[in-house]
Amino acid sequence: MSLLRVGSLLVEGRRELCLIKNISVGGMLIRPYSHLAEGTRVSIELRQGEPVSGTARWTRGDNVGVEFDEPIDVIGLISTPDNGPRPRKPRIEVSCNGWLREDGYIHRIAVENVSQGGLKVLSTSELPVGADVVVSLSGLPASPGVIRWRSGDTYGVTFNRALSLPELVEWLKDQQEGPPTAV
């Protein structure tokens, strides 16, 4: 079944994003954004909390064929339940600081995770749920959004417009590599 959906790829203990191009009962074709050698064990989530495990069996250009450990229910995996919550875009854990502008005030934030659709942040400043904000992270364009929820000092921010996948992947690579070191 042809499918263009962003997934969360867990490989060798690190989580990153991938593009899932098609899926069948026995495997999937993905576009990872880092090198993935044949024989590498992977786990891929289309929806949070529902991983599918398998092995990279072949590579062709930027594409990788993943064979599942056991057959899956494709329709069950890709469909949205009628009575459940709407699936979230895959999130990647990060640890960086940024800025959040809300009603003329600038607040320093610590980012815990990010997706194309938003992020989870910590802020020592109290922020109102429902407030329109602009998030600024070094290396990404400023992104307008809305504070959707709060739990203590933790907030969920939804972007008004999703970040592009290539842009987010490059930013995540920069975050994993850390700041450049002086020579």
C-alpha positions as CSV (number, residue, x, y, z in Angstrom):
1,M,0.0,0.0,0.0
2,S,1.5,3.3,-1.0
3,L,1.8,5.7,1.9
4,L,3.7,8.9,2.5
5,R,3.8,9.3,6.3
6,V,6.4,10.4,8.7
7,G,7.5,7.8,11.2
8,S,9.8,7.6,14.2
9,L,12.8,5.3,13.6
10,L,14.6,3.8,16.5
11,V,18.0,2.5,15.5
12,E,20.9,1.6,17.8
13,G,19.4,3.5,20.7
14,R,18.7,6.7,18.9
15,R,15.4,8.0,17.7
16,E,15.1,9.9,14.4
17,L,12.5,10.6,11.8
18,C,12.0,8.7,8.5
19,L,9.6,8.9,5.6
20,I,7.5,5.8,5.2
21,K,6.8,5.4,1.4
22,N,4.8,2.1,1.4
23,I,3.9,-0.7,3.7
24,S,2.7,-4.3,3.4
25,V,2.0,-7.2,5.8
26,G,5.6,-8.2,5.7
27,G,7.6,-5.0,5.4
28,M,7.9,-1.4,4.4
29,L,9.9,1.0,2.2
30,I,11.4,3.9,4.1
31,R,13.6,6.9,3.5
32,P,15.8,7.3,6.6
33,Y,17.7,10.5,7.0
34,S,20.9,8.8,8.2
35,H,22.9,5.8,6.9
36,L,21.2,2.5,7.6
37,A,23.2,-0.6,6.6
38,E,21.7,-3.8,5.5
39,G,21.1,-6.1,8.5
40,T,20.5,-3.3,10.9
41,R,17.7,-4.0,13.5
42,V,15.1,-1.2,13.6
43,S,11.8,-0.3,15.2
44,I,9.5,2.1,13.5
45,E,6.4,3.9,14.9
46,L,3.7,5.3,12.7
47,R,1.7,6.2,15.8
48,Q,3.2,6.8,19.2
49,G,3.3,3.6,21.3
50,E,2.8,1.2,18.4
51,P,6.3,0.1,17.2
52,V,6.9,-2.4,14.5
53,S,10.3,-4.2,14.6
54,G,12.3,-5.5,11.7
55,T,15.5,-5.7,9.9
56,A,16.9,-3.5,7.0
57,R,17.2,-6.1,4.2
58,W,18.3,-3.9,1.3
59,T,19.2,-0.3,0.3
60,R,18.8,1.4,-3.0
61,G,19.9,5.1,-3.1
62,D,18.1,6.8,-0.2
63,N,15.6,4.0,0.2
64,V,15.7,1.1,2.6
65,G,13.6,-2.1,2.5
66,V,12.6,-3.2,6.0
67,E,11.4,-6.8,6.6
68,F,9.1,-7.1,9.7
69,D,9.8,-9.7,12.4
70,E,6.3,-11.0,12.0
71,P,3.3,-10.1,9.8
72,I,1.3,-7.0,10.8
73,D,-2.3,-5.8,10.4
74,V,-1.6,-2.9,7.9
75,I,-5.1,-1.4,8.0
76,G,-5.1,-1.5,11.9
77,L,-1.7,0.1,12.0
78,I,-2.5,3.0,9.6
79,S,-6.1,3.7,10.4
80,T,-7.3,6.3,13.0
81,P,-9.6,4.9,15.6
82,D,-13.1,6.5,15.6
83,N,-13.3,6.9,19.3
84,G,-9.7,7.4,20.3
85,P,-7.5,10.5,20.3
86,R,-6.1,11.8,17.1
87,P,-2.6,10.4,16.5
88,R,0.3,12.8,17.0
89,K,3.2,13.3,14.7
90,P,6.3,11.4,15.8
91,R,8.3,13.2,18.4
92,I,12.0,13.2,18.9
93,E,13.6,13.9,22.3
94,V,16.0,16.9,22.3
95,S,17.7,19.0,24.9
96,C,18.1,22.6,23.9
97,N,17.0,26.1,24.9
98,G,14.9,28.5,22.9
99,W,12.7,31.5,23.2
100,L,8.9,31.9,23.3
101,R,7.2,35.2,22.6
102,E,3.8,35.6,24.1
103,D,1.8,38.8,24.3
104,G,4.9,41.0,24.0
105,Y,6.9,39.1,26.6
106,I,9.9,36.9,25.8
107,H,10.3,33.7,27.8
108,R,13.3,31.4,27.9
109,I,12.3,27.8,27.4
110,A,13.9,24.4,27.6
111,V,12.8,22.0,24.8
112,E,12.2,18.4,25.7
113,N,10.8,17.0,22.4
114,V,9.9,18.2,19.0
115,S,7.8,17.1,16.0
116,Q,6.8,18.7,12.7
117,G,3.6,19.9,14.5
118,G,4.9,21.2,17.8
119,L,7.0,20.8,20.8
120,K,7.1,20.1,24.5
121,V,8.8,22.7,26.6
122,L,9.7,23.6,30.2
123,S,9.2,27.2,31.3
124,T,9.7,28.8,34.7
125,S,7.3,31.6,33.6
126,E,3.6,30.9,33.8
127,L,2.1,30.7,30.3
128,P,-1.6,30.8,29.5
129,V,-3.1,27.8,27.7
130,G,-4.7,29.0,24.5
131,A,-2.2,31.9,24.0
132,D,-0.8,32.7,20.6
133,V,3.0,32.4,20.7
134,V,6.1,32.5,18.5
135,V,8.8,29.9,19.1
136,S,12.4,30.7,18.2
137,L,15.0,28.0,18.2
138,S,18.5,28.5,16.9
139,G,18.8,27.1,13.4
140,L,15.0,27.1,12.6
141,P,12.8,29.9,11.4
142,A,10.5,31.5,14.1
143,S,7.3,29.4,14.2
144,P,3.9,30.8,15.3
145,G,1.8,28.5,17.4
146,V,-0.6,28.1,20.3
147,I,0.0,26.8,23.8
148,R,-2.4,23.7,23.9
149,W,-1.8,22.3,27.4
150,R,0.1,22.7,30.7
151,S,1.2,20.3,33.4
152,G,3.2,22.1,36.1
153,D,6.1,23.8,34.4
154,T,5.7,21.8,31.2
155,Y,3.8,23.1,28.2
156,G,2.7,21.7,24.8
157,V,2.9,24.1,21.9
158,T,1.3,23.3,18.5
159,F,2.7,25.1,15.5
160,N,0.2,26.9,13.2
161,R,2.0,25.3,10.2
162,A,4.0,22.1,10.3
163,L,7.7,22.3,9.9
164,S,9.0,20.8,6.7
165,L,10.4,17.3,7.2
166,P,13.8,18.0,5.5
167,E,14.2,21.2,7.6
168,L,13.4,19.4,10.8
169,V,15.7,16.5,10.1
170,E,18.7,18.8,9.4
171,W,18.0,20.7,12.6
172,L,17.8,17.4,14.5
173,K,21.1,16.3,13.0
174,D,22.7,19.6,14.2
175,Q,21.3,19.0,17.7
176,Q,22.7,15.5,17.9
177,E,26.2,16.7,16.7
178,G,26.2,19.5,19.2
179,P,28.0,22.9,18.9
180,P,31.1,23.0,16.8
181,T,34.3,22.5,18.7
182,A,37.2,25.0,18.5
183,V,40.3,23.8,16.7
